């Protein structure tokens, strides 16, 4: 299935493609797009497993490659000739890897927020893998509300306001409702 996207602004203007972070969706960019849409063609994408793209299957073997292809499909479907890729957190990692691996000559610039280029030390990679595995298990087997409280209790989120944390809870709840409507 294709990724869900939202376009705002005129397609003749320079194109900005927005990728949200983990547990987010295209609406995370609404305030930013509202400011930019008069001067830019803004395309906000729901990444696989997020927002209205919850039913988009991903490949665990291919890492970001499957996601990159889905992003290319959006860009091709919209007949975008040149674009700037903007990513936050997970979306930033995907954008960075897209720029590094896809050799897409239409990509003219990257804007990255709160993302990391990746771990290089093998011990750090192993620790991170184990940590991610533990989170995946918790998300799959425990209450989503309790898991989100634990998730946002991490040091990396200590500067987030309660309002921003609540917004993420709302995004996850909307995603769950969307999934229920699709399958039931």
BELBELZI-V529177 format. One record per residue. RES is the residue in three letters. SS is DSSP state (A for helix, B for strand, O for the rest). PSI is psi in whole degrees, 0 to 359 (NA if undefined). Layout:
BEGIN
res/ss/psi
RES/SS/PSI
RES/SS/PSI
END
This chain:
BEGIN
res/ss/psi
UNK/O/146
UNK/O/160
UNK/O/144
UNK/O/140
UNK/B/161
UNK/B/132
UNK/B/140
UNK/B/150
UNK/O/178
UNK/O/135
UNK/O/344
UNK/O/344
UNK/O/163
UNK/O/140
UNK/B/133
UNK/B/126
UNK/B/123
UNK/B/132
UNK/B/122
UNK/O/175
UNK/O/179
UNK/O/135
UNK/O/5
UNK/O/194
UNK/O/181
UNK/A/334
UNK/A/344
UNK/A/337
UNK/A/4
UNK/A/313
UNK/A/319
UNK/A/314
UNK/A/321
UNK/A/322
UNK/A/326
UNK/A/341
UNK/O/339
UNK/O/335
UNK/O/348
UNK/O/158
UNK/B/109
UNK/B/126
UNK/B/113
UNK/B/129
UNK/B/137
UNK/O/116
UNK/O/161
UNK/O/135
UNK/O/4
UNK/O/152
UNK/A/225
UNK/A/1
UNK/A/21
UNK/O/334
UNK/O/1
UNK/O/114
UNK/O/146
UNK/O/162
UNK/O/122
UNK/O/332
UNK/O/324
UNK/O/4
UNK/O/234
UNK/O/349
UNK/A/317
UNK/A/318
UNK/A/318
UNK/A/317
UNK/A/321
UNK/A/322
UNK/A/316
UNK/A/321
UNK/A/318
UNK/A/313
UNK/A/318
UNK/A/315
UNK/A/325
UNK/O/0
UNK/O/46
UNK/O/127
UNK/O/325
UNK/O/148
UNK/B/157
UNK/B/133
UNK/B/125
UNK/B/126
UNK/B/143
UNK/B/129
UNK/O/245
UNK/A/318
UNK/A/327
UNK/A/319
UNK/A/317
UNK/A/317
UNK/A/315
UNK/A/315
UNK/A/324
UNK/A/311
UNK/A/322
UNK/A/327
UNK/A/339
UNK/O/347
UNK/O/43
UNK/O/105
UNK/O/349
UNK/O/340
UNK/B/117
UNK/B/337
UNK/B/159
UNK/B/139
UNK/B/119
UNK/B/136
UNK/B/129
UNK/O/47
UNK/O/164
UNK/O/145
UNK/O/347
UNK/O/157
UNK/O/145
UNK/O/334
UNK/O/129
UNK/A/322
UNK/A/319
UNK/A/320
UNK/A/317
UNK/A/316
UNK/A/317
UNK/A/319
UNK/A/315
UNK/A/320
UNK/A/314
UNK/A/320
UNK/A/318
UNK/A/317
UNK/A/317
UNK/A/317
UNK/A/317
UNK/A/316
UNK/A/326
UNK/A/335
UNK/A/346
UNK/O/171
UNK/O/132
UNK/A/324
UNK/A/311
UNK/A/320
UNK/A/319
UNK/A/322
UNK/A/315
UNK/A/317
UNK/A/310
UNK/A/356
UNK/O/356
UNK/O/151
UNK/A/322
UNK/A/337
UNK/A/11
UNK/O/337
UNK/O/357
UNK/O/136
UNK/O/162
UNK/A/326
UNK/A/316
UNK/A/322
UNK/A/317
UNK/A/323
UNK/A/318
UNK/A/319
UNK/A/317
UNK/A/318
UNK/A/316
UNK/A/319
UNK/A/317
UNK/A/319
UNK/A/317
UNK/A/318
UNK/A/318
UNK/A/316
UNK/A/317
UNK/A/320
UNK/A/327
UNK/A/317
UNK/A/344
UNK/O/NA
END
